[in-house]
Amino acid sequence: MTETNTLDRGTIAEGVIGAWRLVSYVVEDADGGHRSFPLGDDAHGIIIYTQSGHMSVQIGPTGRPQYQDCSPHGGTDAERAATAAGYLA
C-alpha cells in the first residue's frame, strides 16, 4: 500500500471532534429486508467526541413522560424502570 492510499487518522479525528445531533436511529436486518425504529421514528440524541479521545453518547425517545412527582431524581420504581428501558447511554 502506498503512502497516498493510507488514511491519516489525525485528519479523520479532527473532522469528527465536536458534538453531533442524531438524525435517526434505525435497526435493519443484515439483508436489508426489515427495518425498525426501537425508540420511535423521532428519537433524539447527541454524540460527543473530544480532542483527548473520549466519546459520550445519549439516545432516547422523544416525549418521555415526566415523573408524577415532577422531580428529576424522583419517580416510582415503575417510572424509573420505564425511563431506563427507553434510553441508551
mmCIF file as gemmi writes it, N, C-alpha and C atoms, coordinates in Angstrom:
data_model
loop_
_atom_site.group_PDB
_atom_site.id
_atom_site.type_symbol
_atom_site.label_atom_id
_atom_site.label_alt_id
_atom_site.label_comp_id
_atom_site.label_asym_id
_atom_site.label_entity_id
_atom_site.label_seq_id
_atom_site.pdbx_PDB_ins_code
_atom_site.Cartn_x
_atom_site.Cartn_y
_atom_site.Cartn_z
_atom_site.occupancy
_atom_site.B_iso_or_equiv
_atom_site.pdbx_formal_charge
_atom_site.auth_seq_id
_atom_site.auth_asym_id
_atom_site.pdbx_PDB_model_num
ATOM 1 N N . MET Axp A 1 ? 0.85 -1.176 0 1 0 ? 1 A 1
ATOM 2 C CA . MET Axp A 1 ? 0 0 0 1 0 ? 1 A 1
ATOM 3 C C . MET Axp A 1 ? 0.896 1.24 0 1 0 ? 1 A 1
ATOM 4 N N . THR Axp A 2 ? 0.613 2.178 -0.845 1 0 ? 2 A 1
ATOM 5 C CA . THR Axp A 2 ? 1.425 3.388 -0.923 1 0 ? 2 A 1
ATOM 6 C C . THR Axp A 2 ? 0.967 4.387 0.123 1 0 ? 2 A 1
ATOM 7 N N . GLU Axp A 3 ? 1.807 5.334 0.379 1 0 ? 3 A 1
ATOM 8 C CA . GLU Axp A 3 ? 1.51 6.377 1.368 1 0 ? 3 A 1
ATOM 9 C C . GLU Axp A 3 ? 0.243 7.149 1 1 0 ? 3 A 1
ATOM 10 N N . THR Axp A 4 ? -0.009 7.363 -0.26 1 0 ? 4 A 1
ATOM 11 C CA . THR Axp A 4 ? -1.179 8.135 -0.682 1 0 ? 4 A 1
ATOM 12 C C . THR Axp A 4 ? -2.484 7.365 -0.494 1 0 ? 4 A 1
ATOM 13 N N . ASN Axp A 5 ? -2.416 6.051 -0.33 1 0 ? 5 A 1
ATOM 14 C CA . ASN Axp A 5 ? -3.623 5.25 -0.154 1 0 ? 5 A 1
ATOM 15 C C . ASN Axp A 5 ? -3.993 5.024 1.312 1 0 ? 5 A 1
ATOM 16 N N . THR Axp A 6 ? -3.164 5.44 2.234 1 0 ? 6 A 1
ATOM 17 C CA . THR Axp A 6 ? -3.457 5.242 3.653 1 0 ? 6 A 1
ATOM 18 C C . THR Axp A 6 ? -4.248 6.43 4.186 1 0 ? 6 A 1
ATOM 19 N N . LEU Axp A 7 ? -5.045 6.154 5.199 1 0 ? 7 A 1
ATOM 20 C CA . LEU Axp A 7 ? -5.831 7.212 5.825 1 0 ? 7 A 1
ATOM 21 C C . LEU Axp A 7 ? -5.017 7.895 6.902 1 0 ? 7 A 1
ATOM 22 N N . ASP Axp A 8 ? -5.114 9.178 6.979 1 0 ? 8 A 1
ATOM 23 C CA . ASP Axp A 8 ? -4.443 9.947 8.015 1 0 ? 8 A 1
ATOM 24 C C . ASP Axp A 8 ? -5.385 10.034 9.207 1 0 ? 8 A 1
ATOM 25 N N . ARG Axp A 9 ? -5.12 9.235 10.236 1 0 ? 9 A 1
ATOM 26 C CA . ARG Axp A 9 ? -6.013 9.189 11.4 1 0 ? 9 A 1
ATOM 27 C C . ARG Axp A 9 ? -6.152 10.542 12.087 1 0 ? 9 A 1
ATOM 28 N N . GLY Axp A 10 ? -5.101 11.315 12.103 1 0 ? 10 A 1
ATOM 29 C CA . GLY Axp A 10 ? -5.181 12.639 12.711 1 0 ? 10 A 1
ATOM 30 C C . GLY Axp A 10 ? -6.17 13.53 11.973 1 0 ? 10 A 1
ATOM 31 N N . THR Axp A 11 ? -6.146 13.489 10.658 1 0 ? 11 A 1
ATOM 32 C CA . THR Axp A 11 ? -7.069 14.295 9.861 1 0 ? 11 A 1
ATOM 33 C C . THR Axp A 11 ? -8.503 13.824 10.055 1 0 ? 11 A 1
ATOM 34 N N . ILE Axp A 12 ? -8.699 12.512 10.096 1 0 ? 12 A 1
ATOM 35 C CA . ILE Axp A 12 ? -10.048 11.973 10.309 1 0 ? 12 A 1
ATOM 36 C C . ILE Axp A 12 ? -10.562 12.393 11.682 1 0 ? 12 A 1
ATOM 37 N N . ALA Axp A 13 ? -9.734 12.247 12.717 1 0 ? 13 A 1
ATOM 38 C CA . ALA Axp A 13 ? -10.148 12.613 14.073 1 0 ? 13 A 1
ATOM 39 C C . ALA Axp A 13 ? -10.53 14.088 14.157 1 0 ? 13 A 1
ATOM 40 N N . GLU Axp A 14 ? -9.757 14.947 13.536 1 0 ? 14 A 1
ATOM 41 C CA . GLU Axp A 14 ? -10.069 16.377 13.553 1 0 ? 14 A 1
ATOM 42 C C . GLU Axp A 14 ? -11.427 16.658 12.922 1 0 ? 14 A 1
ATOM 43 N N . GLY Axp A 15 ? -11.816 15.841 11.955 1 0 ? 15 A 1
ATOM 44 C CA . GLY Axp A 15 ? -13.084 16.041 11.266 1 0 ? 15 A 1
ATOM 45 C C . GLY Axp A 15 ? -14.304 15.635 12.067 1 0 ? 15 A 1
ATOM 46 N N . VAL Axp A 16 ? -14.132 14.826 13.097 1 0 ? 16 A 1
ATOM 47 C CA . VAL Axp A 16 ? -15.289 14.387 13.877 1 0 ? 16 A 1
ATOM 48 C C . VAL Axp A 16 ? -15.326 14.963 15.287 1 0 ? 16 A 1
ATOM 49 N N . ILE Axp A 17 ? -14.286 15.645 15.723 1 0 ? 17 A 1
ATOM 50 C CA . ILE Axp A 17 ? -14.276 16.236 17.057 1 0 ? 17 A 1
ATOM 51 C C . ILE Axp A 17 ? -15.403 17.256 17.16 1 0 ? 17 A 1
ATOM 52 N N . GLY Axp A 18 ? -16.168 17.147 18.23 1 0 ? 18 A 1
ATOM 53 C CA . GLY Axp A 18 ? -17.281 18.058 18.455 1 0 ? 18 A 1
ATOM 54 C C . GLY Axp A 18 ? -18.53 17.29 18.847 1 0 ? 18 A 1
ATOM 55 N N . ALA Axp A 19 ? -19.659 17.967 18.82 1 0 ? 19 A 1
ATOM 56 C CA . ALA Axp A 19 ? -20.955 17.382 19.179 1 0 ? 19 A 1
ATOM 57 C C . ALA Axp A 19 ? -21.794 17.211 17.917 1 0 ? 19 A 1
ATOM 58 N N . TRP Axp A 20 ? -22.457 16.057 17.822 1 0 ? 20 A 1
ATOM 59 C CA . TRP Axp A 20 ? -23.25 15.716 16.647 1 0 ? 20 A 1
ATOM 60 C C . TRP Axp A 20 ? -24.648 15.306 17.085 1 0 ? 20 A 1
ATOM 61 N N . ARG Axp A 21 ? -25.65 15.825 16.415 1 0 ? 21 A 1
ATOM 62 C CA . ARG Axp A 21 ? -27.051 15.526 16.721 1 0 ? 21 A 1
ATOM 63 C C . ARG Axp A 21 ? -27.51 14.308 15.935 1 0 ? 21 A 1
ATOM 64 N N . LEU Axp A 22 ? -28.272 13.427 16.611 1 0 ? 22 A 1
ATOM 65 C CA . LEU Axp A 22 ? -28.818 12.231 15.973 1 0 ? 22 A 1
ATOM 66 C C . LEU Axp A 22 ? -29.841 12.621 14.914 1 0 ? 22 A 1
ATOM 67 N N . VAL Axp A 23 ? -29.735 12.019 13.754 1 0 ? 23 A 1
ATOM 68 C CA . VAL Axp A 23 ? -30.695 12.234 12.672 1 0 ? 23 A 1
ATOM 69 C C . VAL Axp A 23 ? -31.757 11.143 12.697 1 0 ? 23 A 1
ATOM 70 N N . SER Axp A 24 ? -31.343 9.884 12.897 1 0 ? 24 A 1
ATOM 71 C CA . SER Axp A 24 ? -32.3 8.78 13.012 1 0 ? 24 A 1
ATOM 72 C C . SER Axp A 24 ? -31.63 7.616 13.709 1 0 ? 24 A 1
ATOM 73 N N . TYR Axp A 25 ? -32.447 6.774 14.319 1 0 ? 25 A 1
ATOM 74 C CA . TYR Axp A 25 ? -31.965 5.556 14.969 1 0 ? 25 A 1
ATOM 75 C C . TYR Axp A 25 ? -32.767 4.402 14.401 1 0 ? 25 A 1
ATOM 76 N N . VAL Axp A 26 ? -32.142 3.634 13.506 1 0 ? 26 A 1
ATOM 77 C CA . VAL Axp A 26 ? -32.821 2.583 12.76 1 0 ? 26 A 1
ATOM 78 C C . VAL Axp A 26 ? -32.057 1.274 12.939 1 0 ? 26 A 1
ATOM 79 N N . VAL Axp A 27 ? -32.799 0.195 13.167 1 0 ? 27 A 1
ATOM 80 C CA . VAL Axp A 27 ? -32.216 -1.137 13.194 1 0 ? 27 A 1
ATOM 81 C C . VAL Axp A 27 ? -32.673 -1.845 11.929 1 0 ? 27 A 1
ATOM 82 N N . GLU Axp A 28 ? -31.705 -2.396 11.199 1 0 ? 28 A 1
ATOM 83 C CA . GLU Axp A 28 ? -32.008 -3.029 9.92 1 0 ? 28 A 1
ATOM 84 C C . GLU Axp A 28 ? -31.388 -4.421 9.88 1 0 ? 28 A 1
ATOM 85 N N . ASP Axp A 29 ? -32.145 -5.407 9.365 1 0 ? 29 A 1
ATOM 86 C CA . ASP Axp A 29 ? -31.604 -6.752 9.182 1 0 ? 29 A 1
ATOM 87 C C . ASP Axp A 29 ? -30.395 -6.695 8.261 1 0 ? 29 A 1
ATOM 88 N N . ALA Axp A 30 ? -29.529 -7.689 8.39 1 0 ? 30 A 1
ATOM 89 C CA . ALA Axp A 30 ? -28.32 -7.742 7.563 1 0 ? 30 A 1
ATOM 90 C C . ALA Axp A 30 ? -28.633 -7.727 6.078 1 0 ? 30 A 1
ATOM 91 N N . ASP Axp A 31 ? -29.748 -8.342 5.696 1 0 ? 31 A 1
ATOM 92 C CA . ASP Axp A 31 ? -30.109 -8.36 4.274 1 0 ? 31 A 1
ATOM 93 C C . ASP Axp A 31 ? -30.925 -7.139 3.861 1 0 ? 31 A 1
ATOM 94 N N . GLY Axp A 32 ? -31.212 -6.257 4.801 1 0 ? 32 A 1
ATOM 95 C CA . GLY Axp A 32 ? -31.964 -5.039 4.496 1 0 ? 32 A 1
ATOM 96 C C . GLY Axp A 32 ? -33.449 -5.258 4.32 1 0 ? 32 A 1
ATOM 97 N N . GLY Axp A 33 ? -33.931 -6.445 4.638 1 0 ? 33 A 1
ATOM 98 C CA . GLY Axp A 33 ? -35.339 -6.772 4.424 1 0 ? 33 A 1
ATOM 99 C C . GLY Axp A 33 ? -36.291 -6.198 5.447 1 0 ? 33 A 1
ATOM 100 N N . HIS Axp A 34 ? -35.798 -5.938 6.653 1 0 ? 34 A 1
ATOM 101 C CA . HIS Axp A 34 ? -36.683 -5.425 7.696 1 0 ? 34 A 1
ATOM 102 C C . HIS Axp A 34 ? -35.997 -4.281 8.435 1 0 ? 34 A 1
ATOM 103 N N . ARG Axp A 35 ? -36.717 -3.176 8.6 1 0 ? 35 A 1
ATOM 104 C CA . ARG Axp A 35 ? -36.228 -2.013 9.348 1 0 ? 35 A 1
ATOM 105 C C . ARG Axp A 35 ? -37.175 -1.73 10.487 1 0 ? 35 A 1
ATOM 106 N N . SER Axp A 36 ? -36.625 -1.33 11.643 1 0 ? 36 A 1
ATOM 107 C CA . SER Axp A 36 ? -37.461 -0.936 12.768 1 0 ? 36 A 1
ATOM 108 C C . SER Axp A 36 ? -36.847 0.279 13.456 1 0 ? 36 A 1
ATOM 109 N N . PHE Axp A 37 ? -37.651 0.959 14.23 1 0 ? 37 A 1
ATOM 110 C CA . PHE Axp A 37 ? -37.249 2.155 14.953 1 0 ? 37 A 1
ATOM 111 C C . PHE Axp A 37 ? -37.503 1.902 16.442 1 0 ? 37 A 1
ATOM 112 N N . PRO Axp A 38 ? -36.542 1.271 17.155 1 0 ? 38 A 1
ATOM 113 C CA . PRO Axp A 38 ? -36.777 0.835 18.525 1 0 ? 38 A 1
ATOM 114 C C . PRO Axp A 38 ? -37.128 1.955 19.507 1 0 ? 38 A 1
ATOM 115 N N . LEU Axp A 39 ? -36.706 3.169 19.218 1 0 ? 39 A 1
ATOM 116 C CA . LEU Axp A 39 ? -37.017 4.299 20.096 1 0 ? 39 A 1
ATOM 117 C C . LEU Axp A 39 ? -37.982 5.271 19.426 1 0 ? 39 A 1
ATOM 118 N N . GLY Axp A 40 ? -38.706 4.8 18.422 1 0 ? 40 A 1
ATOM 119 C CA . GLY Axp A 40 ? -39.637 5.643 17.684 1 0 ? 40 A 1
ATOM 120 C C . GLY Axp A 40 ? -38.963 6.275 16.487 1 0 ? 40 A 1
ATOM 121 N N . ASP Axp A 41 ? -39.766 6.729 15.545 1 0 ? 41 A 1
ATOM 122 C CA . ASP Axp A 41 ? -39.188 7.317 14.33 1 0 ? 41 A 1
ATOM 123 C C . ASP Axp A 41 ? -38.715 8.746 14.538 1 0 ? 41 A 1
ATOM 124 N N . ASP Axp A 42 ? -38.86 9.264 15.764 1 0 ? 42 A 1
ATOM 125 C CA . ASP Axp A 42 ? -38.386 10.622 16.06 1 0 ? 42 A 1
ATOM 126 C C . ASP Axp A 42 ? -37.464 10.646 17.285 1 0 ? 42 A 1
ATOM 127 N N . ALA Axp A 43 ? -36.679 9.581 17.457 1 0 ? 43 A 1
ATOM 128 C CA . ALA Axp A 43 ? -35.725 9.53 18.565 1 0 ? 43 A 1
ATOM 129 C C . ALA Axp A 43 ? -34.773 10.719 18.49 1 0 ? 43 A 1
ATOM 130 N N . HIS Axp A 44 ? -34.235 11.115 19.634 1 0 ? 44 A 1
ATOM 131 C CA . HIS Axp A 44 ? -33.273 12.215 19.641 1 0 ? 44 A 1
ATOM 132 C C . HIS Axp A 44 ? -32.016 11.775 20.373 1 0 ? 44 A 1
ATOM 133 N N . GLY Axp A 45 ? -30.925 12.449 20.107 1 0 ? 45 A 1
ATOM 134 C CA . GLY Axp A 45 ? -29.688 12.089 20.775 1 0 ? 45 A 1
ATOM 135 C C . GLY Axp A 45 ? -28.538 12.983 20.361 1 0 ? 45 A 1
ATOM 136 N N . ILE Axp A 46 ? -27.425 12.758 21.038 1 0 ? 46 A 1
ATOM 137 C CA . ILE Axp A 46 ? -26.212 13.522 20.768 1 0 ? 46 A 1
ATOM 138 C C . ILE Axp A 46 ? -25.016 12.61 21.007 1 0 ? 46 A 1
ATOM 139 N N . ILE Axp A 47 ? -23.984 12.788 20.201 1 0 ? 47 A 1
ATOM 140 C CA . ILE Axp A 47 ? -22.715 12.095 20.409 1 0 ? 47 A 1
ATOM 141 C C . ILE Axp A 47 ? -21.626 13.16 20.419 1 0 ? 47 A 1
ATOM 142 N N . ILE Axp A 48 ? -20.691 13.004 21.338 1 0 ? 48 A 1
ATOM 143 C CA . ILE Axp A 48 ? -19.629 13.993 21.511 1 0 ? 48 A 1
ATOM 144 C C . ILE Axp A 48 ? -18.283 13.292 21.429 1 0 ? 48 A 1
ATOM 145 N N . TYR Axp A 49 ? -17.394 13.809 20.595 1 0 ? 49 A 1
ATOM 146 C CA . TYR Axp A 49 ? -16.015 13.343 20.501 1 0 ? 49 A 1
ATOM 147 C C . TYR Axp A 49 ? -15.11 14.485 20.957 1 0 ? 49 A 1
ATOM 148 N N . THR Axp A 50 ? -14.167 14.187 21.873 1 0 ? 50 A 1
ATOM 149 C CA . THR Axp A 50 ? -13.256 15.215 22.375 1 0 ? 50 A 1
ATOM 150 C C . THR Axp A 50 ? -11.866 15.052 21.768 1 0 ? 50 A 1
ATOM 151 N N . GLN Axp A 51 ? -11.081 16.105 21.827 1 0 ? 51 A 1
ATOM 152 C CA . GLN Axp A 51 ? -9.709 16.058 21.324 1 0 ? 51 A 1
ATOM 153 C C . GLN Axp A 51 ? -8.864 15.075 22.112 1 0 ? 51 A 1
ATOM 154 N N . SER Axp A 52 ? -9.235 14.816 23.369 1 0 ? 52 A 1
ATOM 155 C CA . SER Axp A 52 ? -8.451 13.894 24.193 1 0 ? 52 A 1
ATOM 156 C C . SER Axp A 52 ? -8.781 12.431 23.923 1 0 ? 52 A 1
ATOM 157 N N . GLY Axp A 53 ? -9.712 12.169 22.973 1 0 ? 53 A 1
ATOM 158 C CA . GLY Axp A 53 ? -10.024 10.8 22.594 1 0 ? 53 A 1
ATOM 159 C C . GLY Axp A 53 ? -11.217 10.191 23.299 1 0 ? 53 A 1
ATOM 160 N N . HIS Axp A 54 ? -11.964 10.984 24.039 1 0 ? 54 A 1
ATOM 161 C CA . HIS Axp A 54 ? -13.145 10.481 24.73 1 0 ? 54 A 1
ATOM 162 C C . HIS Axp A 54 ? -14.386 10.633 23.858 1 0 ? 54 A 1
ATOM 163 N N . MET Axp A 55 ? -15.372 9.794 24.154 1 0 ? 55 A 1
ATOM 164 C CA . MET Axp A 55 ? -16.635 9.821 23.42 1 0 ? 55 A 1
ATOM 165 C C . MET Axp A 55 ? -17.765 9.618 24.413 1 0 ? 55 A 1
ATOM 166 N N . SER Axp A 56 ? -18.873 10.299 24.189 1 0 ? 56 A 1
ATOM 167 C CA . SER Axp A 56 ? -20.076 10.142 25.001 1 0 ? 56 A 1
ATOM 168 C C . SER Axp A 56 ? -21.28 10.187 24.07 1 0 ? 56 A 1
ATOM 169 N N . VAL Axp A 57 ? -22.279 9.328 24.355 1 0 ? 57 A 1
ATOM 170 C CA . VAL Axp A 57 ? -23.482 9.314 23.53 1 0 ? 57 A 1
ATOM 171 C C . VAL Axp A 57 ? -24.707 9.162 24.419 1 0 ? 57 A 1
ATOM 172 N N . GLN Axp A 58 ? -25.775 9.848 24.059 1 0 ? 58 A 1
ATOM 173 C CA . GLN Axp A 58 ? -27.062 9.77 24.737 1 0 ? 58 A 1
ATOM 174 C C . GLN Axp A 58 ? -28.137 9.67 23.659 1 0 ? 58 A 1
ATOM 175 N N . ILE Axp A 59 ? -28.987 8.635 23.731 1 0 ? 59 A 1
ATOM 176 C CA . ILE Axp A 59 ? -30.062 8.457 22.757 1 0 ? 59 A 1
ATOM 177 C C . ILE Axp A 59 ? -31.328 8.069 23.5 1 0 ? 59 A 1
ATOM 178 N N . GLY Axp A 60 ? -32.432 8.716 23.164 1 0 ? 60 A 1
ATOM 179 C CA . GLY Axp A 60 ? -33.696 8.393 23.807 1 0 ? 60 A 1
ATOM 180 C C . GLY Axp A 60 ? -34.883 8.73 22.926 1 0 ? 60 A 1
ATOM 181 N N . PRO Axp A 61 ? -36.049 8.258 23.329 1 0 ? 61 A 1
ATOM 182 C CA . PRO Axp A 61 ? -37.254 8.576 22.57 1 0 ? 61 A 1
ATOM 183 C C . PRO Axp A 61 ? -37.709 10.007 22.857 1 0 ? 61 A 1
ATOM 184 N N . THR Axp A 62 ? -38.399 10.602 21.915 1 0 ? 62 A 1
ATOM 185 C CA . THR Axp A 62 ? -38.975 11.928 22.111 1 0 ? 62 A 1
ATOM 186 C C . THR Axp A 62 ? -40.253 11.795 22.946 1 0 ? 62 A 1
ATOM 187 N N . GLY Axp A 63 ? -40.491 12.751 23.828 1 0 ? 63 A 1
ATOM 188 C CA . GLY Axp A 63 ? -41.748 12.8 24.569 1 0 ? 63 A 1
ATOM 189 C C . GLY Axp A 63 ? -41.864 11.86 25.747 1 0 ? 63 A 1
ATOM 190 N N . ARG Axp A 64 ? -40.75 11.559 26.403 1 0 ? 64 A 1
ATOM 191 C CA . ARG Axp A 64 ? -40.847 10.73 27.61 1 0 ? 64 A 1
ATOM 192 C C . ARG Axp A 64 ? -41.667 11.468 28.655 1 0 ? 64 A 1
ATOM 193 N N . PRO Axp A 65 ? -42.587 10.776 29.331 1 0 ? 65 A 1
ATOM 194 C CA . PRO Axp A 65 ? -43.412 11.46 30.33 1 0 ? 65 A 1
ATOM 195 C C . PRO Axp A 65 ? -42.605 11.847 31.568 1 0 ? 65 A 1
ATOM 196 N N . GLN Axp A 66 ? -43.001 12.946 32.198 1 0 ? 66 A 1
ATOM 197 C CA . GLN Axp A 66 ? -42.389 13.362 33.463 1 0 ? 66 A 1
ATOM 198 C C . GLN Axp A 66 ? -42.836 12.433 34.575 1 0 ? 66 A 1
ATOM 199 N N . TYR Axp A 67 ? -41.998 12.306 35.599 1 0 ? 67 A 1
ATOM 200 C CA . TYR Axp A 67 ? -42.422 11.561 36.777 1 0 ? 67 A 1
ATOM 201 C C . TYR Axp A 67 ? -43.598 12.287 37.425 1 0 ? 67 A 1
ATOM 202 N N . GLN Axp A 68 ? -44.503 11.541 38.048 1 0 ? 68 A 1
ATOM 203 C CA . GLN Axp A 68 ? -45.678 12.147 38.668 1 0 ? 68 A 1
ATOM 204 C C . GLN Axp A 68 ? -45.312 13.166 39.736 1 0 ? 68 A 1
ATOM 205 N N . ASP Axp A 69 ? -44.193 12.939 40.455 1 0 ? 69 A 1
ATOM 206 C CA . ASP Axp A 69 ? -43.799 13.897 41.496 1 0 ? 69 A 1
ATOM 207 C C . ASP Axp A 69 ? -43.006 15.074 40.928 1 0 ? 69 A 1
ATOM 208 N N . CYS Axp A 70 ? -42.795 15.087 39.597 1 0 ? 70 A 1
ATOM 209 C CA . CYS Axp A 70 ? -42.114 16.178 38.866 1 0 ? 70 A 1
ATOM 210 C C . CYS Axp A 70 ? -40.662 16.389 39.284 1 0 ? 70 A 1
ATOM 211 N N . SER Axp A 71 ? -40.082 15.468 39.997 1 0 ? 71 A 1
ATOM 212 C CA . SER Axp A 71 ? -38.689 15.582 40.414 1 0 ? 71 A 1
ATOM 213 C C . SER Axp A 71 ? -37.808 14.813 39.438 1 0 ? 71 A 1
ATOM 214 N N . PRO Axp A 72 ? -36.726 15.409 38.952 1 0 ? 72 A 1
ATOM 215 C CA . PRO Axp A 72 ? -35.859 14.691 38.034 1 0 ? 72 A 1
ATOM 216 C C . PRO Axp A 72 ? -35.163 13.495 38.688 1 0 ? 72 A 1
ATOM 217 N N . HIS Axp A 73 ? -35.101 13.478 40.022 1 0 ? 73 A 1
ATOM 218 C CA . HIS Axp A 73 ? -34.455 12.383 40.748 1 0 ? 73 A 1
ATOM 219 C C . HIS Axp A 73 ? -35.461 11.542 41.516 1 0 ? 73 A 1
ATOM 220 N N . GLY Axp A 74 ? -36.735 11.751 41.279 1 0 ? 74 A 1
ATOM 221 C CA . GLY Axp A 74 ? -37.783 11.025 41.996 1 0 ? 74 A 1
ATOM 222 C C . GLY Axp A 74 ? -38.366 9.925 41.147 1 0 ? 74 A 1
ATOM 223 N N . GLY Axp A 75 ? -39.675 9.853 41.148 1 0 ? 75 A 1
ATOM 224 C CA . GLY Axp A 75 ? -40.372 8.838 40.374 1 0 ? 75 A 1
ATOM 225 C C . GLY Axp A 75 ? -40.521 7.533 41.132 1 0 ? 75 A 1
ATOM 226 N N . THR Axp A 76 ? -41.502 6.778 40.72 1 0 ? 76 A 1
ATOM 227 C CA . THR Axp A 76 ? -41.714 5.465 41.307 1 0 ? 76 A 1
ATOM 228 C C . THR Axp A 76 ? -40.745 4.47 40.677 1 0 ? 76 A 1
ATOM 229 N N . ASP Axp A 77 ? -40.655 3.291 41.257 1 0 ? 77 A 1
ATOM 230 C CA . ASP Axp A 77 ? -39.798 2.254 40.66 1 0 ? 77 A 1
ATOM 231 C C . ASP Axp A 77 ? -40.225 1.97 39.227 1 0 ? 77 A 1
ATOM 232 N N . ALA Axp A 78 ? -41.525 1.895 38.993 1 0 ? 78 A 1
ATOM 233 C CA . ALA Axp A 78 ? -42.042 1.611 37.642 1 0 ? 78 A 1
ATOM 234 C C . ALA Axp A 78 ? -41.702 2.736 36.671 1 0 ? 78 A 1
ATOM 235 N N . GLU Axp A 79 ? -41.817 4 37.116 1 0 ? 79 A 1
ATOM 236 C CA . GLU Axp A 79 ? -41.488 5.139 36.252 1 0 ? 79 A 1
ATOM 237 C C . GLU Axp A 79 ? -40 5.135 35.898 1 0 ? 79 A 1
ATOM 238 N N . ARG Axp A 80 ? -39.148 4.89 36.881 1 0 ? 80 A 1
ATOM 239 C CA . ARG Axp A 80 ? -37.707 4.872 36.62 1 0 ? 80 A 1
ATOM 240 C C . ARG Axp A 80 ? -37.327 3.706 35.697 1 0 ? 80 A 1
ATOM 241 N N . ALA Axp A 81 ? -37.962 2.559 35.879 1 0 ? 81 A 1
ATOM 242 C CA . ALA Axp A 81 ? -37.681 1.408 35.015 1 0 ? 81 A 1
ATOM 243 C C . ALA Axp A 81 ? -38.082 1.694 33.577 1 0 ? 81 A 1
ATOM 244 N N . ALA Axp A 82 ? -39.25 2.313 33.395 1 0 ? 82 A 1
ATOM 245 C CA . ALA Axp A 82 ? -39.717 2.64 32.041 1 0 ? 82 A 1
ATOM 246 C C . ALA Axp A 82 ? -38.797 3.652 31.379 1 0 ? 82 A 1
ATOM 247 N N . THR Axp A 83 ? -38.314 4.614 32.142 1 0 ? 83 A 1
ATOM 248 C CA . THR Axp A 83 ? -37.396 5.615 31.611 1 0 ? 83 A 1
ATOM 249 C C . THR Axp A 83 ? -36.078 4.969 31.179 1 0 ? 83 A 1
ATOM 250 N N . ALA Axp A 84 ? -35.534 4.111 32.033 1 0 ? 84 A 1
ATOM 251 C CA . ALA Axp A 84 ? -34.266 3.462 31.725 1 0 ? 84 A 1
ATOM 252 C C . ALA Axp A 84 ? -34.376 2.509 30.536 1 0 ? 84 A 1
ATOM 253 N N . ALA Axp A 85 ? -35.514 1.855 30.386 1 0 ? 85 A 1
ATOM 254 C CA . ALA Axp A 85 ? -35.696 0.899 29.299 1 0 ? 85 A 1
ATOM 255 C C . ALA Axp A 85 ? -35.7 1.566 27.933 1 0 ? 85 A 1
ATOM 256 N N . GLY Axp A 86 ? -36.027 2.827 27.871 1 0 ? 86 A 1
ATOM 257 C CA . GLY Axp A 86 ? -36.084 3.523 26.599 1 0 ? 86 A 1
ATOM 258 C C . GLY Axp A 86 ? -34.967 4.527 26.406 1 0 ? 86 A 1
ATOM 259 N N . TYR Axp A 87 ? -33.791 4.274 27.003 1 0 ? 87 A 1
ATOM 260 C CA . TYR Axp A 87 ? -32.711 5.246 26.947 1 0 ? 87 A 1
ATOM 261 C C . TYR Axp A 87 ? -31.382 4.522 26.784 1 0 ? 87 A 1
ATOM 262 N N . LEU Axp A 88 ? -30.54 5.009 25.904 1 0 ? 88 A 1
ATOM 263 C CA . LEU Axp A 88 ? -29.215 4.44 25.687 1 0 ? 88 A 1
ATOM 264 C C . LEU Axp A 88 ? -28.149 5.474 26.02 1 0 ? 88 A 1
ATOM 265 N N . ALA Axp A 89 ? -27.137 5.048 26.74 1 0 ? 89 A 1
ATOM 266 C CA . ALA Axp A 89 ? -26.034 5.956 27.067 1 0 ? 89 A 1
ATOM 267 C C . ALA Axp A 89 ? -24.731 5.183 27.068 1 0 ? 89 A 1
